[in-house]
Amino acid sequence: MGTRMKSLPNVGSLKNEVVETIIKNLGMTKAAFFFREKLSQETDYLKIKDELFGDKTSAELYTEICEWKAEKVTKK
């Protein structure tokens, strides 16, 4: 019995949505400082990945994101 995954979101659209959300919630000035700090630093992606996601699979993460998004929509 396999798990059927929904198609993943378009990366370009996702990036735009993330940037818009950060700007909307923080305002342009704070968002600009945030992006400058994050984009100017060298990042050890593997270390961050392990800290954030542990042993979760991409399917598990996607399910969690979908559940979070559905919960967020129902709270509005």
PDB file of N, H, CA, C and O in Angstrom:
ATOM      1  N   MET A   1       0.850  -1.169   0.000  1.00  0.00           N
ATOM      2  CA  MET A   1       0.000   0.000   0.000  1.00  0.00           C
ATOM      3  C   MET A   1       0.899   1.235   0.000  1.00  0.00           C
ATOM      4  O   MET A   1       1.607   1.484   0.976  1.00  0.00           O
ATOM      5  N   GLY A   2       0.876   2.004  -1.077  1.00  0.00           N
ATOM      6  H   GLY A   2       0.301   1.802  -1.869  1.00  0.00           H
ATOM      7  CA  GLY A   2       1.730   3.174  -1.192  1.00  0.00           C
ATOM      8  C   GLY A   2       1.009   4.439  -0.759  1.00  0.00           C
ATOM      9  O   GLY A   2      -0.220   4.508  -0.737  1.00  0.00           O
ATOM     10  N   THR A   3       1.796   5.417  -0.422  1.00  0.00           N
ATOM     11  H   THR A   3       2.795   5.362  -0.439  1.00  0.00           H
ATOM     12  CA  THR A   3       1.248   6.717  -0.063  1.00  0.00           C
ATOM     13  C   THR A   3       1.215   7.573  -1.310  1.00  0.00           C
ATOM     14  O   THR A   3       2.233   7.741  -1.981  1.00  0.00           O
ATOM     15  N   ARG A   4       0.074   8.103  -1.616  1.00  0.00           N
ATOM     16  H   ARG A   4      -0.753   7.966  -1.071  1.00  0.00           H
ATOM     17  CA  ARG A   4      -0.044   8.953  -2.789  1.00  0.00           C
ATOM     18  C   ARG A   4       0.236  10.394  -2.378  1.00  0.00           C
ATOM     19  O   ARG A   4      -0.442  10.949  -1.514  1.00  0.00           O
ATOM     20  N   MET A   5       1.234  10.984  -3.004  1.00  0.00           N
ATOM     21  H   MET A   5       1.785  10.533  -3.706  1.00  0.00           H
ATOM     22  CA  MET A   5       1.591  12.361  -2.679  1.00  0.00           C
ATOM     23  C   MET A   5       0.964  13.316  -3.673  1.00  0.00           C
ATOM     24  O   MET A   5       0.869  13.023  -4.865  1.00  0.00           O
ATOM     25  N   LYS A   6       0.546  14.442  -3.177  1.00  0.00           N
ATOM     26  H   LYS A   6       0.623  14.680  -2.209  1.00  0.00           H
ATOM     27  CA  LYS A   6       0.088  15.501  -4.057  1.00  0.00           C
ATOM     28  C   LYS A   6       1.310  16.059  -4.764  1.00  0.00           C
ATOM     29  O   LYS A   6       2.437  15.864  -4.310  1.00  0.00           O
ATOM     30  N   SER A   7       1.093  16.743  -5.863  1.00  0.00           N
ATOM     31  H   SER A   7       0.177  16.901  -6.232  1.00  0.00           H
ATOM     32  CA  SER A   7       2.235  17.325  -6.551  1.00  0.00           C
ATOM     33  C   SER A   7       2.828  18.436  -5.688  1.00  0.00           C
ATOM     34  O   SER A   7       2.117  19.120  -4.953  1.00  0.00           O
ATOM     35  N   LEU A   8       4.115  18.597  -5.793  1.00  0.00           N
ATOM     36  H   LEU A   8       4.693  18.041  -6.391  1.00  0.00           H
ATOM     37  CA  LEU A   8       4.801  19.611  -5.007  1.00  0.00           C
ATOM     38  C   LEU A   8       4.544  20.989  -5.602  1.00  0.00           C
ATOM     39  O   LEU A   8       4.297  21.114  -6.802  1.00  0.00           O
ATOM     40  N   PRO A   9       4.603  22.019  -4.771  1.00  0.00           N
ATOM     41  CA  PRO A   9       4.349  23.369  -5.276  1.00  0.00           C
ATOM     42  C   PRO A   9       5.460  23.833  -6.217  1.00  0.00           C
ATOM     43  O   PRO A   9       6.591  23.352  -6.148  1.00  0.00           O
ATOM     44  N   ASN A  10       5.123  24.762  -7.081  1.00  0.00           N
ATOM     45  H   ASN A  10       4.204  25.152  -7.137  1.00  0.00           H
ATOM     46  CA  ASN A  10       6.089  25.369  -7.981  1.00  0.00           C
ATOM     47  C   ASN A  10       7.073  26.183  -7.144  1.00  0.00           C
ATOM     48  O   ASN A  10       6.661  27.025  -6.346  1.00  0.00           O
ATOM     49  N   VAL A  11       8.366  25.938  -7.321  1.00  0.00           N
ATOM     50  H   VAL A  11       8.701  25.254  -7.969  1.00  0.00           H
ATOM     51  CA  VAL A  11       9.383  26.580  -6.490  1.00  0.00           C
ATOM     52  C   VAL A  11       9.378  28.101  -6.672  1.00  0.00           C
ATOM     53  O   VAL A  11       9.521  28.839  -5.698  1.00  0.00           O
ATOM     54  N   GLY A  12       9.218  28.564  -7.891  1.00  0.00           N
ATOM     55  H   GLY A  12       9.102  27.964  -8.683  1.00  0.00           H
ATOM     56  CA  GLY A  12       9.190  30.009  -8.130  1.00  0.00           C
ATOM     57  C   GLY A  12       8.039  30.678  -7.407  1.00  0.00           C
ATOM     58  O   GLY A  12       8.209  31.729  -6.789  1.00  0.00           O
ATOM     59  N   SER A  13       6.870  30.067  -7.486  1.00  0.00           N
ATOM     60  H   SER A  13       6.732  29.213  -7.987  1.00  0.00           H
ATOM     61  CA  SER A  13       5.699  30.612  -6.792  1.00  0.00           C
ATOM     62  C   SER A  13       5.892  30.567  -5.284  1.00  0.00           C
ATOM     63  O   SER A  13       5.501  31.487  -4.566  1.00  0.00           O
ATOM     64  N   LEU A  14       6.498  29.491  -4.819  1.00  0.00           N
ATOM     65  H   LEU A  14       6.816  28.744  -5.402  1.00  0.00           H
ATOM     66  CA  LEU A  14       6.739  29.344  -3.386  1.00  0.00           C
ATOM     67  C   LEU A  14       7.681  30.437  -2.885  1.00  0.00           C
ATOM     68  O   LEU A  14       7.434  31.039  -1.840  1.00  0.00           O
ATOM     69  N   LYS A  15       8.756  30.694  -3.624  1.00  0.00           N
ATOM     70  H   LYS A  15       8.957  30.205  -4.473  1.00  0.00           H
ATOM     71  CA  LYS A  15       9.695  31.752  -3.225  1.00  0.00           C
ATOM     72  C   LYS A  15       8.990  33.101  -3.158  1.00  0.00           C
ATOM     73  O   LYS A  15       9.184  33.863  -2.211  1.00  0.00           O
ATOM     74  N   ASN A  16       8.175  33.392  -4.163  1.00  0.00           N
ATOM     75  H   ASN A  16       8.017  32.773  -4.933  1.00  0.00           H
ATOM     76  CA  ASN A  16       7.440  34.658  -4.158  1.00  0.00           C
ATOM     77  C   ASN A  16       6.514  34.754  -2.955  1.00  0.00           C
ATOM     78  O   ASN A  16       6.431  35.799  -2.309  1.00  0.00           O
ATOM     79  N   GLU A  17       5.821  33.668  -2.658  1.00  0.00           N
ATOM     80  H   GLU A  17       5.888  32.820  -3.183  1.00  0.00           H
ATOM     81  CA  GLU A  17       4.889  33.664  -1.529  1.00  0.00           C
ATOM     82  C   GLU A  17       5.627  33.878  -0.210  1.00  0.00           C
ATOM     83  O   GLU A  17       5.149  34.601   0.665  1.00  0.00           O
ATOM     84  N   VAL A  18       6.786  33.253  -0.071  1.00  0.00           N
ATOM     85  H   VAL A  18       7.175  32.666  -0.781  1.00  0.00           H
ATOM     86  CA  VAL A  18       7.573  33.404   1.155  1.00  0.00           C
ATOM     87  C   VAL A  18       8.036  34.847   1.316  1.00  0.00           C
ATOM     88  O   VAL A  18       7.910  35.424   2.396  1.00  0.00           O
ATOM     89  N   VAL A  19       8.567  35.427   0.255  1.00  0.00           N
ATOM     90  H   VAL A  19       8.670  34.958  -0.623  1.00  0.00           H
ATOM     91  CA  VAL A  19       9.040  36.814   0.322  1.00  0.00           C
ATOM     92  C   VAL A  19       7.880  37.749   0.647  1.00  0.00           C
ATOM     93  O   VAL A  19       8.011  38.620   1.507  1.00  0.00           O
ATOM     94  N   GLU A  20       6.758  37.577  -0.025  1.00  0.00           N
ATOM     95  H   GLU A  20       6.652  36.869  -0.724  1.00  0.00           H
ATOM     96  CA  GLU A  20       5.589  38.424   0.234  1.00  0.00           C
ATOM     97  C   GLU A  20       5.109  38.285   1.677  1.00  0.00           C
ATOM     98  O   GLU A  20       4.737  39.275   2.306  1.00  0.00           O
ATOM     99  N   THR A  21       5.116  37.067   2.198  1.00  0.00           N
ATOM    100  H   THR A  21       5.419  36.262   1.686  1.00  0.00           H
ATOM    101  CA  THR A  21       4.666  36.825   3.570  1.00  0.00           C
ATOM    102  C   THR A  21       5.596  37.496   4.578  1.00  0.00           C
ATOM    103  O   THR A  21       5.139  38.110   5.541  1.00  0.00           O
ATOM    104  N   ILE A  22       6.893  37.375   4.350  1.00  0.00           N
ATOM    105  H   ILE A  22       7.264  36.876   3.567  1.00  0.00           H
ATOM    106  CA  ILE A  22       7.857  37.999   5.262  1.00  0.00           C
ATOM    107  C   ILE A  22       7.696  39.517   5.241  1.00  0.00           C
ATOM    108  O   ILE A  22       7.675  40.154   6.294  1.00  0.00           O
ATOM    109  N   ILE A  23       7.583  40.093   4.058  1.00  0.00           N
ATOM    110  H   ILE A  23       7.600  39.576   3.202  1.00  0.00           H
ATOM    111  CA  ILE A  23       7.417  41.547   3.952  1.00  0.00           C
ATOM    112  C   ILE A  23       6.108  41.987   4.599  1.00  0.00           C
ATOM    113  O   ILE A  23       6.074  42.986   5.317  1.00  0.00           O
ATOM    114  N   LYS A  24       5.041  41.252   4.350  1.00  0.00           N
ATOM    115  H   LYS A  24       5.068  40.440   3.767  1.00  0.00           H
ATOM    116  CA  LYS A  24       3.733  41.600   4.910  1.00  0.00           C
ATOM    117  C   LYS A  24       3.759  41.570   6.435  1.00  0.00           C
ATOM    118  O   LYS A  24       3.190  42.444   7.088  1.00  0.00           O
ATOM    119  N   ASN A  25       4.423  40.558   7.000  1.00  0.00           N
ATOM    120  H   ASN A  25       4.885  39.848   6.469  1.00  0.00           H
ATOM    121  CA  ASN A  25       4.420  40.397   8.454  1.00  0.00           C
ATOM    122  C   ASN A  25       5.460  41.243   9.177  1.00  0.00           C
ATOM    123  O   ASN A  25       5.242  41.651  10.317  1.00  0.00           O
ATOM    124  N   LEU A  26       6.582  41.508   8.528  1.00  0.00           N
ATOM    125  H   LEU A  26       6.759  41.176   7.601  1.00  0.00           H
ATOM    126  CA  LEU A  26       7.647  42.260   9.189  1.00  0.00           C
ATOM    127  C   LEU A  26       7.741  43.711   8.736  1.00  0.00           C
ATOM    128  O   LEU A  26       8.307  44.552   9.435  1.00  0.00           O
ATOM    129  N   GLY A  27       7.190  43.996   7.574  1.00  0.00           N
ATOM    130  H   GLY A  27       6.731  43.313   7.006  1.00  0.00           H
ATOM    131  CA  GLY A  27       7.387  45.318   6.989  1.00  0.00           C
ATOM    132  C   GLY A  27       8.649  45.306   6.140  1.00  0.00           C
ATOM    133  O   GLY A  27       9.511  44.442   6.301  1.00  0.00           O
ATOM    134  N   MET A  28       8.747  46.268   5.242  1.00  0.00           N
ATOM    135  H   MET A  28       8.047  46.969   5.112  1.00  0.00           H
ATOM    136  CA  MET A  28       9.840  46.284   4.277  1.00  0.00           C
ATOM    137  C   MET A  28      11.212  46.429   4.943  1.00  0.00           C
ATOM    138  O   MET A  28      12.162  45.752   4.549  1.00  0.00           O
ATOM    139  N   THR A  29      11.323  47.292   5.934  1.00  0.00           N
ATOM    140  H   THR A  29      10.551  47.842   6.253  1.00  0.00           H
ATOM    141  CA  THR A  29      12.628  47.547   6.553  1.00  0.00           C
ATOM    142  C   THR A  29      13.161  46.311   7.261  1.00  0.00           C
ATOM    143  O   THR A  29      14.302  45.909   7.033  1.00  0.00           O
ATOM    144  N   LYS A  30      12.342  45.705   8.121  1.00  0.00           N
ATOM    145  H   LYS A  30      11.415  46.032   8.306  1.00  0.00           H
ATOM    146  CA  LYS A  30      12.794  44.510   8.838  1.00  0.00           C
ATOM    147  C   LYS A  30      13.052  43.360   7.876  1.00  0.00           C
ATOM    148  O   LYS A  30      14.005  42.601   8.052  1.00  0.00           O
ATOM    149  N   ALA A  31      12.211  43.230   6.865  1.00  0.00           N
ATOM    150  H   ALA A  31      11.436  43.846   6.722  1.00  0.00           H
ATOM    151  CA  ALA A  31      12.405  42.167   5.877  1.00  0.00           C
ATOM    152  C   ALA A  31      13.728  42.359   5.142  1.00  0.00           C
ATOM    153  O   ALA A  31      14.459  41.396   4.913  1.00  0.00           O
ATOM    154  N   ALA A  32      14.034  43.590   4.777  1.00  0.00           N
ATOM    155  H   ALA A  32      13.441  44.373   4.964  1.00  0.00           H
ATOM    156  CA  ALA A  32      15.290  43.869   4.078  1.00  0.00           C
ATOM    157  C   ALA A  32      16.490  43.503   4.946  1.00  0.00           C
ATOM    158  O   ALA A  32      17.450  42.905   4.460  1.00  0.00           O
ATOM    159  N   PHE A  33      16.439  43.858   6.223  1.00  0.00           N
ATOM    160  H   PHE A  33      15.659  44.344   6.618  1.00  0.00           H
ATOM    161  CA  PHE A  33      17.524  43.492   7.130  1.00  0.00           C
ATOM    162  C   PHE A  33      17.636  41.972   7.258  1.00  0.00           C
ATOM    163  O   PHE A  33      18.736  41.418   7.249  1.00  0.00           O
ATOM    164  N   PHE A  34      16.500  41.314   7.377  1.00  0.00           N
ATOM    165  H   PHE A  34      15.607  41.764   7.385  1.00  0.00           H
ATOM    166  CA  PHE A  34      16.493  39.859   7.490  1.00  0.00           C
ATOM    167  C   PHE A  34      17.138  39.213   6.266  1.00  0.00           C
ATOM    168  O   PHE A  34      18.013  38.357   6.397  1.00  0.00           O
ATOM    169  N   PHE A  35      16.704  39.627   5.076  1.00  0.00           N
ATOM    170  H   PHE A  35      15.993  40.322   4.969  1.00  0.00           H
ATOM    171  CA  PHE A  35      17.249  39.037   3.854  1.00  0.00           C
ATOM    172  C   PHE A  35      18.741  39.324   3.719  1.00  0.00           C
ATOM    173  O   PHE A  35      19.512  38.459   3.304  1.00  0.00           O
ATOM    174  N   ARG A  36      19.137  40.532   4.068  1.00  0.00           N
ATOM    175  H   ARG A  36      18.511  41.235   4.404  1.00  0.00           H
ATOM    176  CA  ARG A  36      20.560  40.872   3.978  1.00  0.00           C
ATOM    177  C   ARG A  36      21.382  39.963   4.881  1.00  0.00           C
ATOM    178  O   ARG A  36      22.425  39.450   4.473  1.00  0.00           O
ATOM    179  N   GLU A  37      20.912  39.766   6.104  1.00  0.00           N
ATOM    180  H   GLU A  37      20.066  40.183   6.435  1.00  0.00           H
ATOM    181  CA  GLU A  37      21.642  38.919   7.050  1.00  0.00           C
ATOM    182  C   GLU A  37      21.683  37.464   6.602  1.00  0.00           C
ATOM    183  O   GLU A  37      22.735  36.827   6.659  1.00  0.00           O
ATOM    184  N   LYS A  38      20.561  36.942   6.163  1.00  0.00           N
ATOM    185  H   LYS A  38      19.707  37.459   6.116  1.00  0.00           H
ATOM    186  CA  LYS A  38      20.492  35.528   5.787  1.00  0.00           C
ATOM    187  C   LYS A  38      21.236  35.245   4.488  1.00  0.00           C
ATOM    188  O   LYS A  38      21.889  34.208   4.364  1.00  0.00           O
ATOM    189  N   LEU A  39      21.148  36.141   3.534  1.00  0.00           N
ATOM    190  H   LEU A  39      20.618  36.983   3.635  1.00  0.00           H
ATOM    191  CA  LEU A  39      21.755  35.879   2.233  1.00  0.00           C
ATOM    192  C   LEU A  39      23.246  36.177   2.202  1.00  0.00           C
ATOM    193  O   LEU A  39      23.949  35.707   1.307  1.00  0.00           O
ATOM    194  N   SER A  40      23.737  36.948   3.161  1.00  0.00           N
ATOM    195  H   SER A  40      23.166  37.330   3.887  1.00  0.00           H
ATOM    196  CA  SER A  40      25.155  37.297   3.150  1.00  0.00           C
ATOM    197  C   SER A  40      26.004  36.329   3.968  1.00  0.00           C
ATOM    198  O   SER A  40      27.231  36.419   3.953  1.00  0.00           O
ATOM    199  N   GLN A  41      25.369  35.413   4.674  1.00  0.00           N
ATOM    200  H   GLN A  41      24.371  35.340   4.686  1.00  0.00           H
ATOM    201  CA  GLN A  41      26.099  34.470   5.511  1.00  0.00           C
ATOM    202  C   GLN A  41      26.297  33.143   4.790  1.00  0.00           C
ATOM    203  O   GLN A  41      25.430  32.683   4.047  1.00  0.00           O
ATOM    204  N   GLU A  42      27.454  32.544   5.028  1.00  0.00           N
ATOM    205  H   GLU A  42      28.158  32.918   5.632  1.00  0.00           H
ATOM    206  CA  GLU A  42      27.633  31.180   4.544  1.00  0.00           C
ATOM    207  C   GLU A  42      26.828  30.282   5.470  1.00  0.00           C
ATOM    208  O   GLU A  42      26.853  30.449   6.689  1.00  0.00           O
ATOM    209  N   THR A  43      26.130  29.349   4.895  1.00  0.00           N
ATOM    210  H   THR A  43      26.110  29.213   3.904  1.00  0.00           H
ATOM    211  CA  THR A  43      25.250  28.493   5.673  1.00  0.00           C
ATOM    212  C   THR A  43      25.603  27.037   5.446  1.00  0.00           C
ATOM    213  O   THR A  43      25.796  26.602   4.311  1.00  0.00           O
ATOM    214  N   ASP A  44      25.685  26.294   6.527  1.00  0.00           N
ATOM    215  H   ASP A  44      25.528  26.647   7.450  1.00  0.00           H
ATOM    216  CA  ASP A  44      25.890  24.853   6.437  1.00  0.00           C
ATOM    217  C   ASP A  44      24.512  24.214   6.354  1.00  0.00           C
ATOM    218  O   ASP A  44      23.897  23.896   7.371  1.00  0.00           O
ATOM    219  N   TYR A  45      24.040  24.034   5.133  1.00  0.00           N
ATOM    220  H   TYR A  45      24.540  24.293   4.307  1.00  0.00           H
ATOM    221  CA  TYR A  45      22.686  23.534   4.919  1.00  0.00           C
ATOM    222  C   TYR A  45      22.460  22.191   5.606  1.00  0.00           C
ATOM    223  O   TYR A  45      21.391  21.966   6.174  1.00  0.00           O
ATOM    224  N   LEU A  46      23.431  21.310   5.563  1.00  0.00           N
ATOM    225  H   LEU A  46      24.299  21.493   5.101  1.00  0.00           H
ATOM    226  CA  LEU A  46      23.239  19.980   6.150  1.00  0.00           C
ATOM    227  C   LEU A  46      23.034  20.060   7.658  1.00  0.00           C
ATOM    228  O   LEU A  46      22.239  19.303   8.217  1.00  0.00           O
ATOM    229  N   LYS A  47      23.741  20.968   8.318  1.00  0.00           N
ATOM    230  H   LYS A  47      24.386  21.583   7.864  1.00  0.00           H
ATOM    231  CA  LYS A  47      23.570  21.138   9.759  1.00  0.00           C
ATOM    232  C   LYS A  47      22.174  21.689  10.059  1.00  0.00           C
ATOM    233  O   LYS A  47      21.477  21.195  10.945  1.00  0.00           O
ATOM    234  N   ILE A  48      21.783  22.704   9.318  1.00  0.00           N
ATOM    235  H   ILE A  48      22.349  23.105   8.598  1.00  0.00           H
ATOM    236  CA  ILE A  48      20.463  23.302   9.526  1.00  0.00           C
ATOM    237  C   ILE A  48      19.368  22.287   9.219  1.00  0.00           C
ATOM    238  O   ILE A  48      18.390  22.180   9.958  1.00  0.00           O
ATOM    239  N   LYS A  49      19.533  21.546   8.129  1.00  0.00           N
ATOM    240  H   LYS A  49      20.328  21.633   7.528  1.00  0.00           H
ATOM    241  CA  LYS A  49      18.546  20.541   7.730  1.00  0.00           C
ATOM    242  C   LYS A  49      18.329  19.528   8.850  1.00  0.00           C
ATOM    243  O   LYS A  49      17.190  19.202   9.186  1.00  0.00           O
ATOM    244  N   ASP A  50      19.406  19.038   9.419  1.00  0.00           N
ATOM    245  H   ASP A  50      20.331  19.302   9.146  1.00  0.00           H
ATOM    246  CA  ASP A  50      19.287  18.055  10.497  1.00  0.00           C
ATOM    247  C   ASP A  50      18.620  18.652  11.733  1.00  0.00           C
ATOM    248  O   ASP A  50      17.809  17.992  12.383  1.00  0.00           O
ATOM    249  N   GLU A  51      18.958  19.897  12.058  1.00  0.00           N
ATOM    250  H   GLU A  51      19.616  20.433  11.531  1.00  0.00           H
ATOM    251  CA  GLU A  51      18.359  20.548  13.221  1.00  0.00           C
ATOM    252  C   GLU A  51      16.866  20.790  13.018  1.00  0.00           C
ATOM    253  O   GLU A  51      16.076  20.616  13.945  1.00  0.00           O
ATOM    254  N   LEU A  52      16.484  21.188  11.816  1.00  0.00           N
ATOM    255  H   LEU A  52      17.126  21.329  11.063  1.00  0.00           H
ATOM    256  CA  LEU A  52      15.087  21.516  11.548  1.00  0.00           C
ATOM    257  C   LEU A  52      14.214  20.289  11.313  1.00  0.00           C
ATOM    258  O   LEU A  52      13.100  20.202  11.829  1.00  0.00           O
ATOM    259  N   PHE A  53      14.725  19.348  10.536  1.00  0.00           N
ATOM    260  H   PHE A  53      15.630  19.419  10.117  1.00  0.00           H
ATOM    261  CA  PHE A  53      13.874  18.268  10.052  1.00  0.00           C
ATOM    262  C   PHE A  53      14.194  16.899  10.631  1.00  0.00           C
ATOM    263  O   PHE A  53      13.379  15.983  10.518  1.00  0.00           O
ATOM    264  N   GLY A  54      15.345  16.738  11.242  1.00  0.00           N
ATOM    265  H   GLY A  54      16.007  17.482  11.335  1.00  0.00           H
ATOM    266  CA  GLY A  54      15.706  15.445  11.819  1.00  0.00           C
ATOM    267  C   GLY A  54      15.668  14.340  10.782  1.00  0.00           C
ATOM    268  O   GLY A  54      16.240  14.474   9.700  1.00  0.00           O
ATOM    269  N   ASP A  55      14.998  13.256  11.108  1.00  0.00           N
ATOM    270  H   ASP A  55      14.533  13.147  11.986  1.00  0.00           H
ATOM    271  CA  ASP A  55      14.922  12.096  10.217  1.00  0.00           C
ATOM    272  C   ASP A  55      13.638  12.056   9.391  1.00  0.00           C
ATOM    273  O   ASP A  55      13.323  11.031   8.787  1.00  0.00           O
ATOM    274  N   LYS A  56      12.897  13.159   9.360  1.00  0.00           N
ATOM    275  H   LYS A  56      13.153  13.992   9.850  1.00  0.00           H
ATOM    276  CA  LYS A  56      11.635  13.167   8.616  1.00  0.00           C
ATOM    277  C   LYS A  56      11.897  13.078   7.119  1.00  0.00           C
ATOM    278  O   LYS A  56      12.859  13.648   6.604  1.00  0.00           O
ATOM    279  N   THR A  57      11.028  12.358   6.439  1.00  0.00           N
ATOM    280  H   THR A  57      10.247  11.895   6.857  1.00  0.00           H
ATOM    281  CA  THR A  57      11.128  12.262   4.986  1.00  0.00           C
ATOM    282  C   THR A  57      10.463  13.476   4.351  1.00  0.00           C
ATOM    283  O   THR A  57       9.724  14.208   5.010  1.00  0.00           O
ATOM    284  N   SER A  58      10.728  13.681   3.080  1.00  0.00           N
ATOM    285  H   SER A  58      11.328  13.087   2.545  1.00  0.00           H
ATOM    286  CA  SER A  58      10.086  14.798   2.383  1.00  0.00           C
ATOM    287  C   SER A  58       8.570  14.613   2.358  1.00  0.00           C
ATOM    288  O   SER A  58       7.826  15.592   2.423  1.00  0.00           O
ATOM    289  N   ALA A  59       8.114  13.379   2.266  1.00  0.00           N
ATOM    290  H   ALA A  59       8.718  12.585   2.214  1.00  0.00           H
ATOM    291  CA  ALA A  59       6.668  13.109   2.284  1.00  0.00           C
ATOM    292  C   ALA A  59       6.062  13.506   3.631  1.00  0.00           C
ATOM    293  O   ALA A  59       4.974  14.081   3.676  1.00  0.00           O
ATOM    294  N   GLU A  60       6.756  13.204   4.719  1.00  0.00           N
ATOM    295  H   GLU A  60       7.640  12.737   4.683  1.00  0.00           H
ATOM    296  CA  GLU A  60       6.268  13.581   6.050  1.00  0.00           C
ATOM    297  C   GLU A  60       6.224  15.097   6.206  1.00  0.00           C
ATOM    298  O   GLU A  60       5.263  15.646   6.744  1.00  0.00           O
ATOM    299  N   LEU A  61       7.269  15.766   5.733  1.00  0.00           N
ATOM    300  H   LEU A  61       8.050  15.320   5.297  1.00  0.00           H
ATOM    301  CA  LEU A  61       7.300  17.228   5.809  1.00  0.00           C
ATOM    302  C   LEU A  61       6.184  17.840   4.976  1.00  0.00           C
ATOM    303  O   LEU A  61       5.524  18.786   5.408  1.00  0.00           O
ATOM    304  N   TYR A  62       5.977  17.306   3.795  1.00  0.00           N
ATOM    305  H   TYR A  62       6.513  16.538   3.444  1.00  0.00           H
ATOM    306  CA  TYR A  62       4.926  17.830   2.921  1.00  0.00           C
ATOM    307  C   TYR A  62       3.553  17.660   3.569  1.00  0.00           C
ATOM    308  O   TYR A  62       2.717  18.562   3.506  1.00  0.00           O
ATOM    309  N   THR A  63       3.325  16.513   4.184  1.00  0.00           N
ATOM    310  H   THR A  63       4.004  15.781   4.235  1.00  0.00           H
ATOM    311  CA  THR A  63       2.057  16.263   4.877  1.00  0.00           C
ATOM    312  C   THR A  63       1.868  17.260   6.018  1.00  0.00           C
ATOM    313  O   THR A  63       0.780  17.810   6.188  1.00  0.00           O
ATOM    314  N   GLU A  64       2.920  17.492   6.796  1.00  0.00           N
ATOM    315  H   GLU A  64       3.804  17.045   6.657  1.00  0.00           H
ATOM    316  CA  GLU A  64       2.839  18.454   7.897  1.00  0.00           C
ATOM    317  C   GLU A  64       2.525  19.859   7.381  1.00  0.00           C
ATOM    318  O   GLU A  64       1.718  20.577   7.971  1.00  0.00           O
ATOM    319  N   ILE A  65       3.158  20.238   6.292  1.00  0.00           N
ATOM    320  H   ILE A  65       3.814  19.655   5.813  1.00  0.00           H
ATOM    321  CA  ILE A  65       2.918  21.566   5.719  1.00  0.00           C
ATOM    322  C   ILE A  65       1.476  21.690   5.248  1.00  0.00           C
ATOM    323  O   ILE A  65       0.824  22.704   5.496  1.00  0.00           O
ATOM    324  N   CYS A  66       0.978  20.665   4.571  1.00  0.00           N
ATOM    325  H   CYS A  66       1.507  19.841   4.369  1.00  0.00           H
ATOM    326  CA  CYS A  66      -0.413  20.686   4.095  1.00  0.00           C
ATOM    327  C   CYS A  66      -1.387  20.768   5.260  1.00  0.00           C
ATOM    328  O   CYS A  66      -2.370  21.506   5.194  1.00  0.00           O
ATOM    329  N   GLU A  67      -1.125  20.018   6.325  1.00  0.00           N
ATOM    330  H   GLU A  67      -0.327  19.419   6.378  1.00  0.00           H
ATOM    331  CA  GLU A  67      -1.992  20.056   7.502  1.00  0.00           C
ATOM    332  C   GLU A  67      -1.949  21.426   8.157  1.00  0.00           C
ATOM    333  O   GLU A  67      -2.984  21.960   8.554  1.00  0.00           O
ATOM    334  N   TRP A  68      -0.747  22.000   8.273  1.00  0.00           N
ATOM    335  H   TRP A  68       0.094  21.566   7.951  1.00  0.00           H
ATOM    336  CA  TRP A  68      -0.602  23.334   8.861  1.00  0.00           C
ATOM    337  C   TRP A  68      -1.350  24.371   8.031  1.00  0.00           C
ATOM    338  O   TRP A  68      -2.043  25.234   8.569  1.00  0.00           O
ATOM    339  N   LYS A  69      -1.198  24.273   6.714  1.00  0.00           N
ATOM    340  H   LYS A  69      -0.635  23.572   6.277  1.00  0.00           H
ATOM    341  CA  LYS A  69      -1.853  25.237   5.832  1.00  0.00           C
ATOM    342  C   LYS A  69      -3.377  25.107   5.921  1.00  0.00           C
ATOM    343  O   LYS A  69      -4.083  26.114   5.956  1.00  0.00           O
ATOM    344  N   ALA A  70      -3.882  23.878   5.958  1.00  0.00           N
ATOM    345  H   ALA A  70      -3.308  23.059   5.930  1.00  0.00           H
ATOM    346  CA  ALA A  70      -5.326  23.656   6.071  1.00  0.00           C
ATOM    347  C   ALA A  70      -5.848  24.188   7.401  1.00  0.00           C
ATOM    348  O   ALA A  70      -6.929  24.774   7.460  1.00  0.00           O
ATOM    349  N   GLU A  71      -5.086  23.984   8.455  1.00  0.00           N
ATOM    350  H   GLU A  71      -4.208  23.508   8.407  1.00  0.00           H
ATOM    351  CA  GLU A  71      -5.475  24.479   9.778  1.00  0.00           C
ATOM    352  C   GLU A  71      -5.492  26.007   9.791  1.00  0.00           C
ATOM    353  O   GLU A  71      -6.383  26.617  10.382  1.00  0.00           O
ATOM    354  N   LYS A  72      -4.520  26.611   9.148  1.00  0.00           N
ATOM    355  H   LYS A  72      -3.797  26.115   8.667  1.00  0.00           H
ATOM    356  CA  LYS A  72      -4.427  28.068   9.083  1.00  0.00           C
ATOM    357  C   LYS A  72      -5.625  28.650   8.330  1.00  0.00           C
ATOM    358  O   LYS A  72      -6.171  29.678   8.730  1.00  0.00           O
ATOM    359  N   VAL A  73      -6.029  28.000   7.253  1.00  0.00           N
ATOM    360  H   VAL A  73      -5.585  27.164   6.928  1.00  0.00           H
ATOM    361  CA  VAL A  73      -7.158  28.470   6.448  1.00  0.00           C
ATOM    362  C   VAL A  73      -8.460  28.362   7.234  1.00  0.00           C
ATOM    363  O   VAL A  73      -9.307  29.250   7.148  1.00  0.00           O
ATOM    364  N   THR A  74      -8.628  27.288   7.996  1.00  0.00           N
ATOM    365  H   THR A  74      -7.940  26.566   8.065  1.00  0.00           H
ATOM    366  CA  THR A  74      -9.874  27.105   8.745  1.00  0.00           C
ATOM    367  C   THR A  74      -9.983  28.069   9.922  1.00  0.00           C
ATOM    368  O   THR A  74     -11.089  28.330  10.394  1.00  0.00           O
ATOM    369  N   LYS A  75      -8.864  28.601  10.406  1.00  0.00           N
ATOM    370  H   LYS A  75      -7.966  28.389  10.022  1.00  0.00           H
ATOM    371  CA  LYS A  75      -8.887  29.548  11.524  1.00  0.00           C
ATOM    372  C   LYS A  75      -9.311  30.942  11.090  1.00  0.00           C
ATOM    373  O   LYS A  75      -9.710  31.749  11.929  1.00  0.00           O
ATOM    374  N   LYS A  76      -9.233  31.245   9.793  1.00  0.00           N
ATOM    375  H   LYS A  76      -8.908  30.589   9.111  1.00  0.00           H
ATOM    376  CA  LYS A  76      -9.585  32.589   9.309  1.00  0.00           C
ATOM    377  C   LYS A  76     -11.049  32.848   9.397  1.00  0.00           C
ATOM    378  O   LYS A  76     -11.508  33.930   9.030  1.00  0.00           O
TER     379      LYS A  76
END
